Amino acid sequence: MAVSSMTGFARHSGHLGAARWIWELKSVNGRSLELRFRLPPGLDHLETAARAALAKHLRRGNVTVQLALERAEAGQRVVVNELVLDQLLAVQARYARRVDAAPLRLDALLAVRGVVDVVETAPDASEEIERRDAAILTSLDETATELTQTRAREGARLAAVIETLLSEIAALCDAAARTAAARPEAIKARLKMQLVELLDASRALPEDRLVQEVALLATKADIREELDRLDAHISAARELIAKDGAVGRPLDFLCQEFNREANTLCSKSGDVELTAIGLKLKASVEQLREQIQNIE
């Protein structure tokens, strides 16, 4: 089955150097694709590229896109003041013959104030930030892939439920076709009785009006047209479920047609058994509609 749900969740973390981040994607039902971003301050410039990346994976659904970024603290670098160090070594060499003293050790020289300093460093704005942003967007693409996989698994479950409901609807249509009210002889007898009642009650009606009334009675007496259309809708729904891509909207439209035929069948029913089947049919169609609302 290729059906995909619009409901899903994905979480993916990434890092580059000292920078760490987490993407979270939460998807629920929606008439179209609506993306809502929650990006850290200073990263709003990623939204355009992120929208384009997500549009490659998703067609419908309300998706909340959240990025958490752990900003790296400024790095520290040890800087040796070689000018001061050279001056100290020159002083030591100048006075070595005049003063009887042990040679200076490196650790002692480095301990002199001003020889060694620890300075803060910031990432290069033109290179490191650019690499970080590219890595973050790559991580988003991986997160979107996880989300589509989650939605596909949920879609497979939905497809099984929908197939069960379609089978129920098909069984109810078969049951309706087997009722006494749907048999040709019963339709003929009921129509004949209604014609007699109509002729007795409307002798003063114009001939053209009488023809219209007879045609209306004949139409209402036969439910085979509704059953044929329901059977065609079942086949169309199964074909859509087997297709790749977003099929939620066509299925939603088809469900409206299911409901229309079920309502017409109930309105035509003049039989208790057929009415009971029609009501069950409407209930199954409503359950089908609820499940289809979750499909991309």
HUUR-V980594 format. One record per run of one state. SS is the DSSP state (hx for helix, st for strand, lp for the rest). FROM is the first residue (numbers start at 1). TO is the last residue. If there is no record, write none. Layout:
BEGIN
ss:SS from:FROM to:TO
ss:SS from:FROM to:TO
END
This chain:
BEGIN
ss:lp from:1 to:4
ss:st from:5 to:5
ss:lp from:6 to:7
ss:st from:8 to:16
ss:lp from:17 to:18
ss:st from:19 to:28
ss:lp from:29 to:32
ss:st from:33 to:38
ss:lp from:39 to:43
ss:hx from:44 to:55
ss:lp from:56 to:60
ss:st from:61 to:70
ss:lp from:71 to:74
ss:st from:75 to:80
ss:lp from:81 to:81
ss:hx from:82 to:95
ss:lp from:96 to:105
ss:hx from:106 to:111
ss:lp from:112 to:112
ss:st from:113 to:113
ss:lp from:114 to:115
ss:st from:116 to:121
ss:lp from:122 to:127
ss:hx from:128 to:178
ss:lp from:179 to:179
ss:hx from:180 to:182
ss:lp from:183 to:183
ss:hx from:184 to:201
ss:lp from:202 to:206
ss:hx from:207 to:221
ss:lp from:222 to:223
ss:hx from:224 to:241
ss:lp from:242 to:247
ss:hx from:248 to:268
ss:lp from:269 to:271
ss:hx from:272 to:292
ss:lp from:293 to:294
ss:st from:295 to:295
ss:lp from:296 to:296
END
